[in-house]
Amino acid sequence: MGLVFSKDENYNEQDLIVTPTFNLENPLPIKEDQKFFKKAEDLIDEGFTILEDFKQYTGCNSLIRRAISQPSNESIRSAWIAVVPLVERQIKYFEFSNYISSFFLPGIFNRICIRTDEIEPIDYLVQHQSLVKQFLDLMDIIVMFDTIKMETPDLQNDFSYYRRFVSRKRDGYDFSKKLFKQGDGVKISLFFAQSTPMLKAFVFAVNDFKIKSGLEHKYILKTIAVLANACTNMLKKKVFKIGSIKLFCIRAIVGLILSYDQLELKGAFNPDSPIDLKNSLTLLKNYKPTQHRLISMIKFSKHFNDNTTPNHILTIFDN
């Protein structure tokens, strides 16, 4: 396994981060990771299944409008029959975000994050390459889910109609089957109200894990930065020949940068950022076909347009 070095043109020498080249095609878990790896792999597989389902999501806005503007037994029943399975699918998406915070994230961070300045992040990461791949899979799922969400405006309307309909308990309908626990309706509604719900859920889970585990914030940030730089350098060095893996790395980089931007008080784009922003964002900009949604996620992230963002980063997508 080779080591590569990465730094932005404005970095000081002490900000240099050493980043490893990882096996992202078929990494095998070491013995101590095997039990967690298998359970985590099942969750990752479920995440990709959810993505395929989410891509096919078509809301029932027209049926809802008709039920409201032209109420009749037929129009109301048609809207109800259509909205129930859609809400069931939304609940699966929401529950997946909970599995990330309750199982996946604590397990993965407990294994790949350092807890002392005497050890470099790479010393843990290179030992747990299969878990690194799973963590990048998670970043990939988060980014893809949130890009699909941007293109699915009917989600909130479908869920709101369902909640209103249930609360009125209209005669002739069976409300004995509860699709979600009492109190979860507000949580699900707030989840889908976010522009990037899966990223928000991830960031909340990280902060919750940090409090419960006592893991220092800086070690989480170091791990995320090293992984972002590793993906950037592997793409720069053309380590991968398969196009799908290249795009996987691009999406993982975006997810890691957005996560760092949410978790670091000063954001990911300030001059002191340890992430190789110039090269990572240039790779994103030049990737073909153009990834418009990913570029938009960066441009409208929490801190990209801050006054502290260097001009050469702020204008990187202009041309």
N, C-alpha and C positions, 0 to 999 in steps of 0.2 A: 504494500500500500504506500503510495507516494504522498508527500506532503507538499502543499502549494501555499504560496504567500499572497496576501491580498491587502491592498490599502488604497484609499481614495487619494487624489493628488493633494488634498488639503490636510491629510492626517500627519500628526507628529509621529516620530519613530516609536514612541511608547504605545501608540494605539495599534501597532501592527498586530494582526491576528493570524496565527498559523492555522490553516484549514486542511483537513484530510480529504482524500479522494475516497468516496464510499462505493461499495458494490450496491447498486440500486436495481439490479436485474434479478438476482436470485441469492440474497444473503441468507445464510443459515444461522439459526439462533445457537448461541453457546448453551451449554448444559443448564446453567443456572437461570437462563431466560426462557427455557422451553415451555414451561407451564404457563407463564404469563403470555408468551408469544402466541400460543395456540388460541387462548381465549380472546386475545386482542385481535388476532387475524379474523376470527369469526365476526367481531364487531366491525372491522374494516370492510369485510365482505358485505355485511348488512348495509354499511354506509354507501357502497357503490350500487347496491340493489335499490336503495332509497333514491339515489341520484337518477337512475334509469326510470324509476316510477315518477319522480318529480318532473322529469323532462316531458312526460306524457300528460301532465296535469292540465286539464281544461276546465275552467270554472263554469258555473251556471248562471252568470250574470243576467243573461237575457231571460231565463226562466224566472229568476227572482224579480226582475223588473216587471215582468208580465203578471206575476202573482200579486205584486203590490199595486200596480196601476190598473189591472183588470182582474180583480179578485173573483174567483169562482172555485167551486169544488175541484174542477179539473186543473186549473192553472196553479192552485195552491198545492194540490197533491203532487203535481209534476215537479214543482220546485223542491218540495220536501224529499221526494224519492231521489232526486238528483243530488241534493246537497249532503245527505247523510253519508254516503260512501266517500265523498270528498273530505268531509270533516274527519272521518276515520283515517284517511291518508295523512291529513295534517297532523293528527295526534301521533302517528308513527314518526313523523319527522321531528316533532317536538320531543318525543321520548328518546329518540336517538341522541339528541343534544344532551339530555340528562345522563345517558349512559357514558358519554364522553367525560362528564364532570365527576361522576360517581365511581367509575372504574378505570377507564383508559388513561386519563390524564394523570391521576395520582400514581398509577403503576408505572407509567413510562418515565415520568420525571424522577421518581425515586430511584430509577435505574440508570438514567443517562445524565443527570445533573450532578455536578461536583458540589461539595459542601465545605470546601476549604480553599484558601488561596495557594496552598502548597501543591495543588494538583491543577494541571491545565485541563480545560474542557475536553480537549481531544483525547486525553488519556482514558476518559470514560466512553466517549463516542466511538472510538475505534474498536473498543472491546464489544460493543453492543450494536453492531451494524444492522442486524435484523430489526432491532427496535428503532434505530434511526430511520430505516425505510418505512416502518409503520407510522412513525411520527410525521414523516413527509407525506405519507398517504393521507393522514388526517388533515394536513394543510391543504392537500389537493382536494379532498372532499369538501372542506370548509369553503374554499374559494369557488369551486364549481357549484355548490349548493347556493351560495349567495349570488352568483351571477345568474343562475336560473330564477332565483327569487325576484331579481330586478325585472325580469321579463314576464312575471306572473302576477299581474295586478289584481286578479280576482280573489286571491287568497283571503284577505281580510274581510271582503264583502261576503264571501261564502260562510266564513266562520261567524260573522256578526249576525247574519240572517238565521243561522242555525240556533244561536243562543237566544235571539229574540223569539223565535218560534217556540222553542222549548219552554221559555219563561211564561208564555201565554197559555200553554196547555190547552190547545184547541181540541174541541170534542171530535171524536172519531179517529184519534191517532194514539198509538201506543208509545208512551214515554217511559216505560218500565226499564228499558235498557239504557244505562248510563254510559256514555262514551268516554267520559273523563270524570275524575274525582271532583268533589265539591271544592271550589277554590282554585282549581287548575284552569278554569275558563279564562280568568284574568291573566294568568301566566302565559297561556297559549296565545291569547290575543296580543299581549305585549311582545312576545317572541316574534310574531309575524309583523308587528308594527315597525320593527327595526329594519333599516335599509340593508344591513348585513347581519341577519339574526344569528347565523351559526358562528360567525367571528365574535359577536358580542357574547354569546354563550361560552365560547372558549375563553375569552378574556376574563369573564366573571369566574369561571371555573379555576383558572390559574390563580387569581387573587384569593379565592377561597382556599385552594390547596396551600398556598403560601402561608396563610394564617394558621391553618390546622397542622401543617407539617413543621413549621418553623424554618423552612428553607429560605435562605436569604434571597431577596429580590434580584440582587446583582448576578447570582449564579444562573437563574432562569434566563435573564437577559443575555448573559454570555453564551449560553447554550444556543439560544435562538440566533444570535449574531454569527456564531461559528457555522451553524448549519446553512444560513443564508449565503455566507461567503463561500462555503464548500460547494454548494450548488452552482453559484456563479462561476467559480473557477473550473468546475468540471465542464460546464458549457463552453467557457472560453477555450479550454484545452481540447475541446471536441472529443471528450472521453467516450461519448455515446454516439452510435451510428443510427439508432432507431429513432424515427421522428416522434413517436408517442412518448418515449422517455425524455426527449428534449422538452416537449411541451409540458410533461409532468414536472420537470425541474423548474420551468418558467412559472407554472402555477404555484409550486411550493415556495419559490422565492417571494412571490407576491404575498402569499399567506404569511410567511415569516416576517416580511417587512411590515405588513399591516398589524400583525400581532405585536411586534416590537414597538410600533408607533403608538399602540393603545396602552401598552404596559409601562413604557418609559415616560416619565413625567415630561421630559423635554421632547419626546417624540423620536422618530427614526431619522428625521431629515436635517437635524441640526449639525453644525460643523464638527461636533465632537463625536458624532455617531460612529461606532466601530464597523458598521455595515458598509461594504463596498458599493455604495449607491451609484456612482458613475457607471461602473461596468454592469451592475445588475439591471439598472433601468435602461441602459443602452441595449442590452440583450433583449429586454422586453420590447423596446421600441422597434428594433430591427427584425424581430421574429416574423416569419411569414407562414401562413396568412396573418395579417395584423390582428392582434388581440385587443380589439377596441374596449371590450368590457373590463379586461384586466388593467389596461391603461387608465380607464376612468376610475377604477377602484383606488389606484394610487393617487391620481390627481385630486380626488375628492376625499382622501383620507383625512384623519383628524389633524395632522400637523404639517401636511405637505405645503400648504400655503402660508405657513407662519413666516413672520418677518426674519426669523433666524435661518431659514432655508437658504443655502448658498444659491446664487443666481444660476450657476452652471447646472445645478440640479433642478431648479425651478423651471428652467427653459428647455429641459432635455427632450421634451415631447413636442416642442414648437415646430420643428422642421420636418 
